[in-house]
Amino acid sequence: MTIQTVSTNTSYGGVQGVYRHASQATGTDMVFSVYVPPHGDGAKLPVVWYLSGLTCTHANVTEKGEFRKACAELGLIFVAPDTSPRGPDVPGDANNAYDFGLGAGFYVDATEAPFARNYRMWSYVTDELPKLVAGNFPVDAKRQSVMGHSMGGHGALTVALRNPHRYRAASAFAPIVAPSQVPWGIKALTGYLGPNKAAWRSHDTVALIEDGAKYSGFLVDVGEADNFLKEQLKPELLQAACNKANIPLTLRRQPGYDHSYYFISTFMSDHLHWHAERLKG
Ligand SMILES: N[C@@H](CCC(=O)N[C@@H](CSC=O)C(=O)NCC(=O)O)C(=O)O
């Protein structure tokens, strides 16, 4: 598995890189970013996966997430994948909407035509890319965690709930916690997985918890001035599900913050410290 270096820049004594590779999972070229903090020769470092939201590529968090200072101080590798396959032959939303298709893979393996060939973002972020990153960067595969924003918060929580032994920590900024119950999720899950809602449950955080999935605990921040809070995010559903299942949830409602990277970057260091604590040793 070879990767092509798109760019590298020194930052906080480490290296911020952007890389491209031919993905077997999606059948397309995929671009991702990796920040490797300063480290000693031969060291193996913990890795934090960051799953981005609708309309994003690797670039949004890489350029606006303000994660590098904390990652350098804490010795964390930070990986940011793209959010969907891309290319001239990849089908998108019929009306070019932002919430389905390109930039909106929802971290599922599609079963429905014409999306099933390329939209395999679950396999990409949980299998293919971890192997590629482990083979090319100084990663300690026993110390991984995952975080994400909005659609990527949904991805992070579902990835963690379904792989609790691989991801030692999981957190989210403004996650979609119950995609089966909100417009963004209903559109995406119908399009990628079909109308049978039973097939959606393994890609829905609240449904996974209702169905018995366990996790050591989540940190979730939401902005009280987030325009998507009431219709699309519904953190109260996650709170209720976690309470019922005895899953520890630190849910922080941040006054004045919206859905943007101004919000994410404000609390990024908090999240990385929370991850680092759980990735020790
Ligand atoms: N209509 C908006 C919606 C796009 C948007 O807000 N995207 C968010 C993620 S939303 C949930 O997954 C985002 O991260 N955007 C990128 C950014 O850099 O802010 C629009 O198209 O603008």
The ligand as a Gaussian input file, in Angstrom:
#p B3LYP/6-31G(d) Opt

LIG

0 1
 N      -25.561000      24.622000       4.584000
 C      -24.281000      24.608000       5.146000
 C      -24.052000      23.290000       5.853000
 C      -22.675000      22.771000       5.858000
 C      -22.034000      22.758000       7.227000
 O      -22.364000      23.502000       8.134000
 N      -21.087000      21.867000       7.341000
 C      -20.383000      21.704000       8.586000
 C      -20.632000      20.325000       9.094000
 S      -22.388000      20.076000       9.252000
 C      -22.581000      18.447000       9.709000
 O      -21.985000      17.524000       9.363000
 C      -18.909000      21.968000       8.365000
 O      -18.062000      21.450000       9.071000
 N      -18.619000      22.800000       7.354000
 C      -17.265000      23.105000       6.973000
 C      -16.624000      24.278000       7.636000
 O      -15.417000      24.492000       7.375000
 O      -17.278000      24.987000       8.425000
 C      -23.287000      24.955000       4.100000
 O      -23.236000      24.309000       3.020000
 O      -22.540000      25.895000       4.309000

